Amino acid sequence: MNFSGKAGLVTGSGSGIGAAVAQGYAQRGGAVVVADFNERNAQKIAAGIVDRGGRAVAVKADVTKLEDIERMIAIATDTFGRLDFLHNNAYGFPPKVGAPARIAEMTDMFWEYGLNVGLTSCFRAARAAIPIMQRQGGGSIVNTASISGLFADPGSACYNAVKAGLINFTRTLACEYGADGIRANCVCPGVIDTPMTGGAFNLVPGMRDAAIAQVPLGRLGTPQEMANVVLFLASDLASFVTGAAYVADGGQTVDSGNVFSKFK
């Protein structure tokens, strides 16, 4: 993979999967905008890229705000003159909106924030990036979905709905803009060892071990392993891949979960 002469933007790239994608993109010659709600984390990742001889700029961006999305896209084009790759990766819930709950107990604030941070933000960023990519003759948009967009998780209706919506939104992007040379795909991670996942594990004793037990490979995935998939989808190696939802879950979803699986 070689991204020389190209520029990308990765949201939520101050840590986890996004950081690994931004670092990998720069390592392979691309210039990258490191966009994150946590400005200190964004600056740290961008500085590390520059220290290793890469090109990067950090941007504080709250993807629930339209003005921040438009500003980060503008910074990408103003700084690097183009935008070839957009990775919509940011997700999370601030404490003020509440905690996950079953549907009958879920608040409007929690639901609406989840849709905004995980789905509306991707629509807005893609909408801003598409005209730029059209003028250039093409580009690649990769969205971070989840296996939770393919199957249900009791207690996570908002996350399930957001990620399922993002998968089909990605397919529509692929249909509408393929003729412009714009490819749109998403990656569907399983349980990945990120700070956000670690925070969830800390809430429930034994949850980490239970999650690992569901994975045939016997371990959590790493941010770098997810970045490898994202970077493939962003690259010319995937030039005939669009509208795809790539599952990268260590085999977690291949088990039907029926009674016979207990005897494997």
C-alpha positions, 0 to 999 in steps of 0.5 A: 500500500502506498498513499504518497501524494494523497491526503486523508482525514481520520475522526476519533484518531486520538486513540484506538483504531483511529490512531492506528489508521492515521499512523499507518496512513502516514507511514505509507506516505500519506498526509493525514488530519488527526481529528479528535474531541480530545485535542491533547490526544490528537496533538500527541498522535500528530506529533508522533507522526511528524517526528517519524518523518510523516505529514500530519496536522491535529484538529480538535473536532466534536463530530456532533457539531456541524461547524466542527465537521466542516472546519476539519474538512476545510483544514484538510484541503487548506493544508494538503490541497486535497482529500483522498481518504475519509475515515468516519471512526469517532464514537462515544458517549459523554457521561451527561447523556446517561448510560446504555439501557434497555429500550423501555428505560432509554432516554431520548437524550441518549438515543439522540446523541448516539444517532448524532455522533455515530450516524449523522456525523458520518452523513455530514462528513461524507456530504462535505467530502464528496464534492472535493473527491468528485473534483479530484476524480475519486476517493475512498470513504471508510466508515467504522461500523460493527458486528453490532450492526449485523446482529443484536446486543440486548441493552445496546439498541442505540448502538445496534441501530446506529451501526446497522444504519451506517452499514446501509448508508455506506452501501447507498454512498457506493451506489450513488457515487461509484461513477465519480470514482468514489468508493465507500466501504465499512469495517465491522470490528468485533471486540477490540482492545481499545480504551473505550472497550476497556472502559466498558470492561471495567464496569462489569467484573468478568466481562473481558474474559466472557468476551474473549471466550466468544472469540474462536481466536481466543483473544481480543483484536488490536487497533492495528489489526483493524487499521490493516483492514481500513487501510486496505479499503482506502488503498488502490489494492481495493480498487474494485471493492465498494459497498462492502461491510468487512467483518474483522472479529476473530471469528466471533460471529461464525458460531450460531450460538445454538445448543450444539455449539456447547459441545465443540 
